[in-house]
Amino acid sequence: MSLKKQSDPFVQACEDYMGGDDNAQIIINSNKADSEEVSISYFFRSYDEMPDLEKHALLLCDGKVLDIGAGTGSHSLILQDYGLDVTALEINPGLVNVMKQRGVKNAIGKNIYTFSGQKFDTLLLLMNGIGLTGDFDGLRNFLKHVKTILNPGGNIILDSSDIMYLYEEEDGSFLIDLSDDYYGVLEYNFEYKGAKSEVFKWLYIDYEQLKFYAEESGFDCELLLEGDHYNYLAKLTLIT
């Protein structure tokens, strides 16, 4: 999961956890869901602690890999253990330091939209990493840019969720404001020990919308797995 520069509360929670506070918890606030308190240990989980969908995604990584929005580096560390050439890309410099402390060999603090100069076979975005695009315009810009850093036939491996369930009424119908943004565009901030990050947009995209924007941008799109809570794993392959 990628976190913006302003998310210092998250970084502080990570540093406290690494310093021995096993009970460190972050509060995640959203404009469309109840606040949620999450143990920071979740972001430091091992391969065995990961859901099957993430495990499968990691096994699909091939060649030179760019882990986009690498966060605390949990996925990059596993790929390193596999012997893959992996670069962990994270916009938050505090999280880059966390990754380096954890042993990620190649952690880079840059924005994906300006990252260039290298080519990759696999782009990895887990924990709904595609959410960093914010909305459909951001997704279009993202797909346009990453075509410049993908090798011919390269893949994007990502997971996301269809969060329509947040809008379900007691009678089973769904109440959506059609004049509003796409229902999967949420606003978030993080809170830890009274400090709050700035609010940022995050995109949860249903598979059919993902497929539309992927094909529009010159990618084949394949649904690989469906999870048990409206989530899914997909592969986008650059058409040559």
N, C-alpha and C positions, 0 to 999 in steps of 0.2 A: 504494500500500500504506500503511494507517494504522498509526501507531506510538504506543504509550502514553507517558505522561509520563515513566515510569521509563527510557525507552530513550535515556538520555544518551549511551551509547557510539555509538549510531547518529548522533546529532547531531554528536558530536565527529568522527566519520569524515567526515561531510558537510562540516563546516567545514574539515577538513584538505584534503579534495579541492578545495574551492573556493579554498583558499589555495595550491594548486599541487601537492599530493601526488597525482599521477595514479595511483599504485599503492596508494592506500588500500583496504583490504579489511576487510569485516565478517564475523565468524563467526556463523552462525545455528545455534543448538542447538535440537533438538526431542526430545520424549520418545518419538517413534515413528519416527524416521528418523535417519540418520547426520548428524553436524554437517557443515555446508557453508560453505565460504569463498567469499564473493561480492565481486567488485569493486564498490566504491561507485559507480563510473561508470555501472553499470547503472541506477541510480536517477536519473541525469541525462541519459538518452538523448534523442536528437532524434526527430522524427517518423519519419525514414527508418530509424532503428535499432529502431523498435518492431515487434512482430509484427503480422501482418495482422489478427488479431482485435482488437487495440487500435485500429489505424487505422480499422477499420470502426466500432467503438464511437464514436470521436470524430466521425465523419461523421454519426452518428445524433443527436447532441446538437442540441437545438433550443430556441429561446426563451431564457428565463432559466435558467441552469445552476448547480447546486450540486455541486461536486466534493468528495465526502465522503471524508475520510481522504486528503487531497490530497498528503501526504508532502512531497516536494521541489518539487512544483508543475509537473512536466513536462507533465502533461495540461492543466492550467489555462493554461499559457503557449501551448500550441497553440490552444486554444479562443479565447484572447484574440486571437491572430493571425487567426483566422477572423472576428473582429469580434463574437463573442458576448458577452453580459453574463454573466460567470462569477464565482462566489464560490468561493474555495478554503477549505474548512473542515478544520481540523486540530487535534487535541487537544493536541499537543505544541508548546509555545511556542517551543522551539528550532527546530523545523521551520518554524514560521510566519516566524521571522526569516530562515531560509534562503530561503524562497519570496520574501520581500520583497526580499532581496538579488539574487535572480535576475530580478526585474522583474514578479512577480505583483502586479497592481494592487489586488486585493481579497482579501487573505488574513486569515482570522479564526481566532483561537485559542479554540475552544469545543468542547464535547462535543455530538455530534449528538443525544443523547437529551434535552438541555435546550435545544437551539437552536430558536428560534421567532421569530415576528414578521415573517417574509417568506414569500412563495409562489414556487414554482419550477415550470418546465415540464419540466425534466429533472434527475434526480438521477443522478450518475455515480459508480460504485464499480468502479474497475479495479485490476488486480494483486490479484485476489481480495479487493477491498475489503469485500465482504459478510462476510468473515472476522472483522471487528471485533465482530460480534454474539456471537461466542464459542460459542454453542450454540443449540438450537432455541428455548429460552425467550427468549434474547436476540434471536433473529430475529423471533419474534412481537412482542416489545416494539418492536423497530425498525420493523417494518412498520406497527404501530399508530400510532407517533409520526409517521412521515414522511407519513402520510395528511394530517396537519395542516399540512404545508408544501408539498404538491403542489397545483398548480392542477387543476381538473377535466380528466380525460383525460390528466393528466401521466404521464411515464414514468420508470421506474428502469432504467438500463442497467448491467448488471453482468456480470462473468465469475467463474467458479469452476471447480473441478476435482473429479472423482470419484477419490478417492485409494485406492480398493479395491486397486489394484495393489500397494500397500505390504504387503498381507497375503497375497500370492500365494505358494503353496508350490511346490516343485520339480515336483510332479506336476500342476500347473495348478489345484489346488483353492485355496480361500481360507480362512484360519484367522482367524475373528472371535470375540472373546469377547462373547457376546450379553448377558452380565450387566454389561458395561462401558458407558460412554457410546457414543453414535454414533461409528462408526469415523472419521468426518471431523473430530472434535473433537481438536485437537492442542494441546500446550503448547509455547511457544517462549520463548527469550530471546536477546538479542544480546550479542556480546562484541567488544571492540575495545581493543587495547593493554592487555590484562589486566583491564579493567573490564567488568562484566557488568550487564545490565539485570535487573529483576525478571521473573519468569516470568508470562506472560499466555496466555490461551486464544485459539485461533483456529479458525474454522470453515471447513472445505472441504465443500461440500454438493453431492451428486449432483443432476442435473436433476430427477428425479422427486420427490425430497423438496422441492426448491425450489418446484416447481409446486404441490405439495400445500399448503405453508404460504402461498404467494402467494394461491392461490384462497380458502383459508380466511380470509384477511385482506382480501378484496375487490379483488384484482387479477387481471386476465388475465395469463397467463404464456406467453411465446413463445420457443422455442428458435431462435436466429438463426444461429449458426455453431458448428461443432465443430472444435476444434484437433487437433493431431497428438499430444498427450500427455494424453488424458483430460480436457482442458479444454474449456470451452464459453462462448459469449456468449448472454445472455438479455435479454429486455425484459419488464418488468412494467408493465402499464398500469392506472392507477387507474380502476375501473369507476364510472361516474357514474349 
